[in-house]
Amino acid sequence: MNEDDKHEYEALFIRQLEKFRIDKGVSQREMSLSLGQSAGYIAKLTSGHNLPRMITFFWICDYFNIHPRDFFNEEIIGNPVLIDSINKGLYKLSNEQLKYILALVTDLSKK
């Protein structure tokens, strides 16, 4: 990985962290303390001074109730928890039902 890629991923991490935090309606301080960190921890992350340890990243994902793979997916506009619940339900449908769902999602995505 070159330096440009590294900076791009760091910027993506910061954008996503702030997006999910704001969507949850919590302050940086509140989130920091909820994660068992110092009051300024999230502020340091979002300023680009630090990156979290891997275990702390998993705690952050758990805090937002999202899967780590979803954390970096900028295409997710809706709530990742709802999307995951819908996805799990799809496994129980027949092929015919899945075709109806696909048609519905395709139509809704156009609007």
C-alpha distance (Angstrom), angle and dihedral (degrees) to the residues before:
residue distance angle dihedral
M1 . . .
N2 3.77 . .
E3 3.81 125.8 .
D4 3.81 93.6 -100.3
D5 3.81 91.0 55.4
K6 3.79 90.5 47.6
H7 3.81 91.9 52.5
E8 3.80 91.0 46.2
Y9 3.82 92.0 54.0
E10 3.79 91.6 45.8
A11 3.82 90.2 51.8
L12 3.82 90.5 48.0
F13 3.80 90.3 50.8
I14 3.81 90.9 52.3
R15 3.84 93.4 46.9
Q16 3.78 93.1 48.9
L17 3.80 93.9 44.5
E18 3.79 90.9 52.8
K19 3.82 92.7 43.7
F20 3.79 93.6 52.8
R21 3.81 92.9 41.8
I22 3.80 92.9 51.6
D23 3.83 91.3 44.6
K24 3.80 88.3 53.6
G25 3.81 89.8 49.8
V26 3.79 98.2 -128.7
S27 3.78 131.5 131.5
Q28 3.78 122.9 -118.1
R29 3.80 89.0 -111.9
E30 3.80 93.9 50.1
M31 3.79 91.8 49.3
S32 3.80 92.3 46.8
L33 3.78 92.3 53.4
S34 3.83 92.6 44.0
L35 3.80 88.2 56.9
G36 3.81 90.7 51.6
Q37 3.79 92.5 -110.2
S38 3.80 133.0 124.0
A39 3.81 116.3 -75.0
G40 3.82 92.6 -103.8
Y41 3.81 97.8 45.6
I42 3.81 98.3 105.6
A43 3.81 90.8 42.9
K44 3.81 88.6 56.5
L45 3.81 90.9 49.9
T46 3.80 94.3 48.6
S47 3.79 92.2 46.9
G48 3.80 88.9 57.5
H49 3.80 95.1 -117.5
N50 3.80 94.6 118.0
L51 3.77 141.6 17.2
P52 3.79 120.1 -147.4
R53 3.78 123.9 -106.9
M54 3.79 112.4 -106.9
I55 3.81 93.7 -103.5
T56 3.80 90.0 50.5
F57 3.81 90.0 50.9
F58 3.82 88.2 55.6
W59 3.82 89.5 49.4
I60 3.81 88.7 51.6
C61 3.81 90.7 51.7
D62 3.80 90.0 47.6
Y63 3.82 89.7 49.5
F64 3.81 89.1 56.7
N65 3.84 92.2 39.9
I66 3.80 91.4 -124.0
H67 3.78 134.2 128.3
P68 3.82 113.8 -109.9
R69 3.84 90.3 -119.0
D70 3.81 88.8 59.1
F71 3.79 93.7 50.9
F72 3.80 92.3 75.0
N73 3.81 97.4 38.1
E74 3.81 104.8 106.6
E75 3.80 91.0 -178.9
I76 3.79 90.5 72.2
I77 3.78 105.4 99.5
G78 3.80 97.8 163.2
N79 3.77 129.9 58.7
P80 3.84 109.0 -62.3
V81 3.82 91.0 -147.0
L82 3.81 91.3 57.5
I83 3.78 91.3 45.0
D84 3.81 90.4 51.8
S85 3.82 91.3 49.2
I86 3.79 91.2 50.5
N87 3.79 90.9 47.2
K88 3.82 91.6 53.0
G89 3.80 90.0 51.4
L90 3.79 91.6 52.8
Y91 3.80 91.1 66.3
K92 3.81 89.0 67.1
L93 3.81 95.9 55.3
S94 3.78 129.3 95.4
N95 3.80 121.7 -116.7
E96 3.81 90.1 -103.3
Q97 3.80 91.6 52.7
L98 3.80 90.6 47.3
K99 3.82 90.0 54.4
Y100 3.82 89.6 54.9
I101 3.80 90.9 48.9
L102 3.81 90.8 48.8
A103 3.81 91.0 51.4
L104 3.81 90.6 48.9
V105 3.82 93.7 48.1
T106 3.81 91.1 46.1
D107 3.80 90.7 51.6
L108 3.81 93.9 45.9
S109 3.81 92.0 47.7
K110 3.81 90.8 58.8
K111 3.81 92.3 61.1
